[in-house]
């Protein structure tokens, strides 16, 4: 399983209609892509960084994650919404960590 996460800050004013529209479109566009599991829209609450929101989703394996990245709906969302509307972001992808027992 791969957990794909991204934290970000938008160019829009906080609590604006544009902010709400972006977040709704992110969920609509990305959850419709085959292989996306456990999608979450997240709100940052820590004062220790400048990010405002997060997205998290899971994929069964590397092939499902690669298919998501290459999917036309993902590419369109990134080009049409993400690039012009996200001011700053950090992406982190995880797999479960199991230290070697030997």
Legacy VTK file of the C-alpha trace (Angstrom):
# vtk DataFile Version 3.0
C-alpha trace
ASCII
DATASET POLYDATA
POINTS 102 float
0.000 0.000 0.000
1.174 3.509 -0.834
-0.192 6.548 0.996
0.108 9.659 -1.159
-0.079 12.917 0.785
0.338 16.558 -0.081
0.123 19.649 2.119
-0.440 23.007 0.478
-1.420 26.652 0.655
-3.736 28.226 -1.913
-3.475 31.637 -3.537
-7.124 32.323 -2.592
-8.330 34.270 0.404
-9.169 32.096 3.431
-12.799 30.942 3.523
-13.435 32.358 0.051
-15.716 30.828 -2.568
-12.615 30.179 -4.701
-10.996 28.212 -1.889
-14.136 26.114 -1.368
-14.460 25.510 -5.111
-10.853 24.325 -5.403
-11.223 21.863 -2.521
-14.513 20.498 -3.852
-13.055 20.097 -7.336
-9.977 18.330 -5.962
-12.178 15.744 -4.286
-14.493 15.345 -7.263
-11.704 15.038 -9.828
-9.315 12.848 -7.877
-11.747 10.397 -6.267
-13.098 9.564 -9.719
-9.744 8.125 -10.785
-9.538 4.321 -10.595
-7.314 3.047 -7.793
-7.841 5.966 -5.392
-8.799 4.654 -1.950
-9.431 6.374 1.388
-9.337 9.924 0.010
-9.301 12.642 2.672
-9.380 16.426 2.536
-7.527 17.729 5.567
-7.229 21.083 7.341
-3.878 21.959 8.938
-4.169 22.941 12.603
-0.534 23.240 13.641
1.007 26.715 13.835
4.451 25.264 13.042
4.173 25.509 9.247
2.593 27.716 6.620
0.455 25.093 4.926
-3.318 25.278 5.207
-4.706 22.075 3.698
-3.778 18.504 2.974
-4.939 15.708 0.723
-4.340 12.063 1.510
-5.200 8.949 -0.450
-4.092 5.365 -0.635
-3.234 3.030 -3.497
-3.036 -0.754 -3.412
0.424 -0.807 -4.971
2.970 1.035 -7.103
1.134 0.154 -10.330
-2.104 1.711 -9.066
-0.205 4.838 -7.985
1.553 5.104 -11.362
-1.773 4.723 -13.172
-3.209 7.558 -11.041
-0.282 9.841 -11.856
-0.680 9.154 -15.579
-4.481 9.344 -15.635
-5.881 12.146 -17.854
-8.148 13.436 -15.050
-5.156 13.794 -12.706
-3.072 15.523 -15.352
-5.942 17.891 -16.196
-6.525 18.769 -12.532
-2.836 19.502 -12.014
-2.581 21.650 -15.140
-5.911 23.470 -14.885
-6.317 23.931 -11.136
-3.240 22.919 -9.110
-0.569 24.876 -10.959
-2.458 28.200 -11.089
-4.103 27.992 -7.643
-1.557 26.405 -5.277
0.959 28.860 -3.867
3.190 26.306 -2.132
3.135 22.579 -1.439
5.035 19.558 -0.198
4.307 16.030 -1.387
5.176 12.938 0.639
4.467 9.343 -0.314
4.671 6.594 2.288
4.782 2.850 2.510
4.470 0.978 5.806
7.818 0.799 7.535
8.869 -2.531 8.958
12.439 -2.523 10.260
14.509 -5.555 9.463
14.165 -7.962 12.370
17.637 -9.478 11.913
LINES 1 103
102 0 1 2 3 4 5 6 7 8 9 10 11 12 13 14 15 16 17 18 19 20 21 22 23 24 25 26 27 28 29 30 31 32 33 34 35 36 37 38 39 40 41 42 43 44 45 46 47 48 49 50 51 52 53 54 55 56 57 58 59 60 61 62 63 64 65 66 67 68 69 70 71 72 73 74 75 76 77 78 79 80 81 82 83 84 85 86 87 88 89 90 91 92 93 94 95 96 97 98 99 100 101
